[in-house]
């Protein structure tokens, strides 16, 4: 009798649940604690930096496993539009000093376009290469200039796309890239450790790596409703937290 071997680690479902819980904590700090008579310690923002890379990692995994990459990208873009319109209406009805600009779904949808360009480059046909370069560069610029993921999102797409077959290369490239971008954003050689630990916790992205390495390659729980769990949870939890922040400011 053949016994199926168990792979050490965590499946995609539970890793996404962990990322979602950390995301809630980060947004509570951002939109609620800031309006309360409570000095938010810098370290409370650290866990939230782990979230985005985890979702970018599974974005890349989804890109390689989806049956239709076009539908995959359009689905993300559609939910990004729902998030944008819903947030605009909510801020119009319940204005606060901070507003609500989060939309990681837009960053992820642009990431799909970027990967589509990278895929075309790898085909080898000169026409496809030119088209791929234009798509990849255009998507990267849009992500940097117009989405919250910025240059860190571009880094995640590039590293997770090209190094997904080797955990060692992925780990080294990811750690080096995060610290390089953090130093650049803090002024290169002129950065101080006070800036690093107190004013720009983005370097905490490196701690997404242990969670990514724990991924055992399995999808895990996948009921029909769970397919849209993140798409629904992301805007709804932000709208609820924002509404609470509005009530606090009144």
N, C-alpha and C positions, 0 to 999 in steps of 0.2 A: 504494500500500500504506500503510495507516494504522499508524503507530507509536505504541504506548502511551507516554505521557509518564511519566517517573519523578518521584515526589514526594520532595523533600528531607526528611530526618528519619529517625526510627526507628519501626518498627511496634510494636504493643502487646506482642507476644511478647518481644522483646528488652528493652523497657523494664521489663517485669515481671521478667525474669531479673536485670537490674541491681538492681532494688529488692530482690529476694530475697537477692542476695549481700550487699548493704549490711545487710540485716536479720540475716543470720548474724553478721556482724562486730559488730553492736550487741549481740546476745544473748550472744556470746562474752565481750564486755566486761562485760556485766551479771552473768552467771552463773558465769563461770570465772575471769577475771582478778581479780575482787574477792576470791576466796579464796586467790589465790596471793601470794607475797611480791613483789608488784609494784604500785607506785603507779600507778593508771590515770589518765593525763592526761585532763583534761576534754575536750580536742579529739577524743579517740577516740570520744566519744559523739555528736559532731556528725553524722557521716554517717547514723546511724540515724534522725535526725529527718526525713530526706528520704523515708523509706520510706512511712509512713502516707499522706501526701498523694497519692503516686502511685497507691496502691491505691484511695483514695477517688475519685480522678479516673476510674479505669477502672470503679469501681463505678457512677458516674453514666453513663458511656458504655454500660455493660452494661444499665443500667435503660432507656435509650432504644432499645436495639437488641434486647433479648431478646424472644422470642416470648411468654413468659408471665412477667409480673412477680411473680406469686404464687409460681410455682415457683422463680424466681430467689431471692426472699427466703427461702422455705422451705429451699432447698438450703443457703444460707449459715447459716441457723439450725440446720439439722441438723448441719453440720460444727462449728458453735460448740458444740453440745451434746456432740459427740464429743470436742472439745478439752477442754471443762470436766470431763467424766467421766474421761477419760484422765489429765488432769493431777492430779485429785483422788486417783485411785488411785496414781499415781506418787509423789506427795508422801507419801501414807500409807505406801507401801512403802519409800521412800527420803527420809526427812525431812532437810531442811537448814534453816539459820536463815532463809534468804530465802524459801523456798517457791516456788511457781510460779503466778502469777496472770494471765499474759498471755493475752489472747483477743481479738485484733483482729477475728476472724470474728464475734464478737457485736456489736462496734461496727458492722461493715459491714452485718449483717442489720438492725440498728436503723435504719441509714441508708436502707435500702430502704423501710422503713415510713414514715420521714420524707418521702422523695421521693414516695411514694404519696399522702401527705397534701397535699404541695405540688401534685401533679398534679390532685387533686380541687379544690383552691382555684382553679386555673386554668380549670376547666370553666365556671364562671359561675353554675351552678344554686345557689340559696341553700342547699338541703339538702346538696349536695355541698361547698359552701364551709364550712359549719359542721362537717361531718364531717372535712373536710380540715384545718381549723385544729386541731381536737382531736387528730387523728392526728399532725400535724407537731409541735405543742407537746409532746404526750405523749412522742413518740419523742426529741425534743431533750432533754427533762428526763431520760429514762432514759439517754441517751448521756452526758450531763454527770455524772450522779450515780452511775451503775452500770457504766460501761464505761471502758476505758483511753484511748479517744480523747478523752473529756471534751469541753470546749467547742471544742477545736480540730477535732474531728470534725464538730461542728455547722457550724463555719465552712466547712470543706471542702465539705460537702454543699450549703450555701446558695450559695457562690460558684460551684462547678462546675456546679450545676444551672441557675442563672439566667444565668450569663455564658458558657456553653459555646459560644455562637454568635459571640462576639467575644473574640479573644485579648487585645486591649488592655484591655477592661473586666475580663476575668478576671484579668489580671496586676496591674492597679492595685488592684482590690478585694482580691485575695489578699494582696498585700504589706501593704496598709494594715491588713487584718484581723489578720494574724499579729502585727504589731508592736503593735497596739492591745491584743490579748489578752495578749501577753507583758508589756506594761507593767502591765496590770491585775493579772496573776498575781504580779507582783513588787512590788506595793504602790503603783502609780500614780506620783505625782510623787516618792515617796520611794525609788524604785529606784536602785541604783548600777550602774555598768558592771561592777564585780566580780561582782555577782549575775548580770548578763546573760551574761557570758562564761564564768563558772566554775560557777555553781550552777543555772542554768536554760537549757540549750542549745536550748530549744524554738523560739527565733527562727530556728534553722537550717532550719526548715521552708520558709523562702523559697527555699532553693536546690533545692527540688523543682521550682520553676517552670521552669528551663531544660529539665529533662527532659520536663515536660508540654508545653512549647512545641515540643519536638523531635518530638512524636507526629505522624506523617504521616497519621493517620486509617485506616491499614491494620491488619488483624488480624494479619497475618504468619503464621508457622507455626501450623497448627491441626489437628494429628493428633488422633484421638479421645482419646488418653491425656492430651494437653496441656490439655484442658478442665478436668481435675481436678488439674493439677500443683500449683497453689498450695494448693488445699484439703488435699491430702495433705502437701505439703512443710512447710506452716506448723506443724502439730502435731508431725510426726515430727522435724523439725530441733530444735524446742524440747525435746522429750522426750530426745533424744540429748544435747544440751548440758547439760540439767539433770542427767542421769544422770552425766555427766562431773564436774559440779560436786559431786555427792554423793560420788564417789570421792575427790575432792581433799580434802574435809572430814573424811574418815575417818582 
